[in-house]
Amino acid sequence: MTATIYDLHHGAAWITLNRPDNRNALSAQLVNELYAHLKQANEDANVRAIVLTGNGPAFCAGADLKSPPGSSISGEESVPYADVLKAILASPKPVIAGVNGAAFAGGLGLIGAADIVITDADALFSFSEVRIGVIPAVISVVCMPKLGRHHAMKLFITGERFTGDQAVTMGLAHRAVSASELKAAVEEELEMINLGGPMAVQACKALVNRVPTWEADAAFDEASTWSVATFQSDEAAEGMAAFREKRSPSWVED
């Protein structure tokens, strides 16, 4: 049985963690498949966005301690979990996490790395590493920018549980809905993404990730260059023509 499922639906690549009996724990096999599917989605010109979700009652229970990410796989190179998180961050396409249930420890890394997070309001989360004598080291890189030092400190050192609603309040998720509404809520986000020009959407993701790393003067210079390039693009010409002509641009399905 495959540890992940890859499905294309209306321009989105849905990647589903598929180890429900193990609460979608991050085994070496699952991490390898997830990394391969991310690469596949990024290389497919027909894919405009990527969705990460889970099969069963949990989103991801963290590392599989019997076969953790990076452990030996017969005849296959093992992908470090950090490489998966880097691939999500570096993906030119928006990555949405549709968090269908509990996420503990390393599973929260997928949520931290995703660009948009929609969660079951009642899902339980925990940075539980400290409870077994380890730390959320790798996932801190993607979770701390969202949580900030204030929330991260308390959650990391206590390992306490918090809900999807609380995750929104603390900045780890954007929206919390009932379990029955989750798929529709993710599809709403996909529909909104698809209203934007494909290259503009990708440039916006890059802009959000890069601007905070630049000094102010450099940021204005770089942003001005990007602005000129996008205004002069064929995509912008089509978008502005569609606006003037009161029609949908070519990238929007009527």
C-alpha positions in Angstrom: 0.0 0.0 0.0 1.3 3.4 -0.9 1.9 5.8 2.0 0.6 8.8 0.0 -2.1 9.3 -2.7 -1.6 11.8 -5.5 -4.7 13.1 -7.3 -5.3 15.9 -9.8 -8.5 17.9 -9.5 -9.3 21.1 -11.3 -5.7 22.3 -11.5 -4.8 21.3 -8.0 -2.5 18.4 -6.9 -4.0 16.8 -3.8 -1.4 14.8 -1.9 -3.0 12.7 0.8 -1.0 11.1 3.7 -2.3 7.6 3.6 -1.3 5.6 6.7 -4.5 5.9 8.7 -3.7 2.9 10.9 -0.6 4.8 12.1 -2.3 8.2 12.2 -0.3 9.1 9.1 3.0 9.0 11.0 6.1 10.2 9.1 7.8 7.0 8.0 10.8 7.0 5.7 8.5 5.6 2.9 5.9 8.3 3.4 8.5 11.1 3.4 10.1 9.7 0.3 6.7 9.5 -1.5 5.7 13.0 -0.3 8.9 14.5 -1.6 8.4 12.8 -5.0 4.8 14.0 -5.3 5.8 17.6 -4.5 8.4 17.4 -7.2 5.8 15.9 -9.6 3.3 18.7 -8.9 5.9 21.4 -9.3 7.0 20.1 -12.7 3.4 19.8 -14.0 2.4 23.0 -15.8 -1.2 22.1 -15.4 -0.9 22.3 -11.6 -1.6 25.7 -10.1 -1.7 24.8 -6.4 -0.9 21.9 -4.1 -3.1 20.6 -1.2 -1.7 18.5 1.6 -4.2 16.5 3.7 -4.6 13.2 5.5 -6.7 10.1 5.3 -8.5 9.0 8.4 -9.0 10.8 11.8 -5.5 12.3 12.0 -3.6 14.7 9.8 -0.1 13.5 11.0 1.1 12.1 14.3 4.7 13.1 13.7 7.7 10.8 13.2 7.2 7.1 13.0 9.6 5.9 15.7 9.8 2.5 14.1 10.9 3.8 10.7 11.7 7.5 11.1 12.4 9.8 8.2 16.0 9.5 7.1 16.2 5.8 8.1 17.4 3.1 5.7 15.0 1.9 3.0 16.0 -1.2 1.1 17.3 -0.2 -2.4 16.1 3.4 -2.1 17.8 6.6 -0.9 16.1 8.1 2.1 15.0 11.7 2.0 15.6 13.8 5.1 12.3 15.4 6.5 14.0 18.8 6.3 14.1 18.4 2.5 10.3 18.0 2.4 9.8 21.2 4.4 12.3 23.0 2.1 10.5 21.7 -0.9 7.2 23.1 0.4 8.8 26.5 1.1 10.6 26.6 -2.3 7.6 25.4 -4.3 6.7 28.1 -6.8 3.1 27.1 -6.4 0.9 27.8 -3.3 0.7 24.9 -0.9 -2.5 24.6 1.2 -2.7 22.4 4.2 -6.2 20.9 4.7 -5.7 19.8 8.3 -8.3 17.0 8.8 -7.4 16.1 12.3 -4.7 15.9 15.0 -1.2 16.9 14.2 1.6 16.3 16.7 5.4 17.0 16.7 6.8 16.7 13.2 3.4 16.7 11.7 3.1 20.4 12.6 6.1 21.0 10.3 3.8 20.5 7.3 1.4 23.0 8.7 4.2 25.5 9.4 5.7 25.2 5.9 2.3 25.5 4.1 1.3 28.8 2.6 -2.4 28.6 3.6 -3.7 26.5 6.4 -7.4 25.5 6.8 -8.0 23.2 9.8 -10.7 21.3 11.5 -11.6 23.6 14.4 -11.6 20.6 16.9 -8.3 19.1 15.7 -5.8 18.7 18.5 -2.2 19.9 18.1 0.9 19.5 20.2 4.6 20.1 20.0 5.0 16.9 22.0 8.7 16.3 21.4 9.7 17.5 24.9 7.5 14.7 26.5 9.9 12.1 25.1 13.0 14.1 25.9 13.7 15.6 22.4 13.0 19.0 20.9 11.1 20.3 17.8 14.3 21.5 16.2 13.8 21.1 12.5 10.1 22.1 12.5 10.9 25.2 14.5 12.4 26.7 11.4 8.9 26.8 9.7 6.7 27.1 12.8 8.4 29.9 14.8 7.9 32.6 12.1 4.1 32.0 12.3 3.9 31.5 16.1 6.4 34.1 17.1 8.7 33.7 20.1 5.9 34.3 22.6 3.7 31.4 21.7 6.5 29.1 20.6 8.2 29.3 23.9 5.2 28.1 25.9 4.1 25.5 23.4 7.6 24.0 22.9 8.6 23.7 26.6 5.2 22.4 27.8 4.1 20.2 25.0 0.5 21.2 25.9 -2.3 20.5 23.5 -4.2 23.2 21.6 -7.1 23.2 19.1 -7.6 24.3 15.6 -9.4 27.4 16.8 -6.5 28.2 19.0 -4.0 27.6 16.1 -5.8 30.4 14.2 -5.6 32.8 17.1 -1.8 32.1 17.4 -1.1 32.5 13.7 -0.4 28.9 12.9 -3.6 28.5 10.8 -5.7 30.9 8.8 -9.1 29.5 9.2 -10.9 26.8 11.3 -14.1 25.1 10.2 -16.1 22.1 11.1 -14.8 18.7 9.9 -17.7 18.4 7.5 -16.8 21.8 5.9 -13.1 21.3 5.5 -12.9 20.1 1.9 -15.3 22.8 0.7 -13.2 25.4 2.6 -10.0 24.2 0.9 -11.8 24.3 -2.5 -12.9 27.9 -1.8 -9.2 28.8 -1.3 -8.3 27.1 -4.6 -11.1 28.9 -6.5 -9.8 32.3 -5.2 -6.2 31.4 -6.2 -7.4 30.4 -9.7 -8.8 33.9 -10.2 -5.3 35.3 -10.1 -2.8 35.2 -13.0 -0.7 32.0 -12.6 2.6 33.8 -12.8 1.4 36.6 -10.5 0.3 34.1 -7.9 3.8 32.5 -8.0 5.5 35.9 -7.8 3.3 36.9 -4.8 4.5 33.8 -2.9 8.1 34.6 -3.7 7.6 38.2 -2.7 6.2 37.3 0.7 9.0 34.9 1.3 11.8 37.3 0.2 10.9 40.8 1.2 11.5 40.2 5.0 15.0 39.0 4.2 16.1 42.3 2.5 17.2 45.6 3.9 14.7 48.4 3.2 16.6 50.1 0.4 17.3 46.8 -1.3 13.7 45.8 -0.8 12.4 48.9 -2.6 14.8 48.4 -5.4 14.0 44.7 -5.9 10.3 45.3 -5.5 10.4 48.1 -8.1 12.1 45.8 -10.6 9.5 43.0 -10.0 6.7 45.5 -10.4 8.0 46.7 -13.8 8.5 43.2 -15.0 5.0 42.1 -14.0 3.3 45.2 -15.5 5.2 44.5 -18.8 4.2 40.8 -18.9 1.8 39.2 -21.3 -0.2 38.0 -18.4 -0.7 41.6 -17.1 -1.7 42.7 -20.7 -4.3 40.0 -20.8 -5.6 40.8 -17.3 -5.9 44.5 -17.9 -7.6 43.9 -21.3 -10.1 41.6 -19.7 -10.8 44.2 -17.0 -11.4 46.9 -19.7 -13.6 44.6 -21.8 -15.6 43.4 -18.7 -14.7 39.7 -19.3 -12.9 37.0 -17.5 -9.1 36.7 -18.2 -8.0 33.7 -20.2 -6.8 31.8 -17.1 -10.2 31.8 -15.4 -12.6 28.9 -16.3 -16.1 30.2 -17.0 
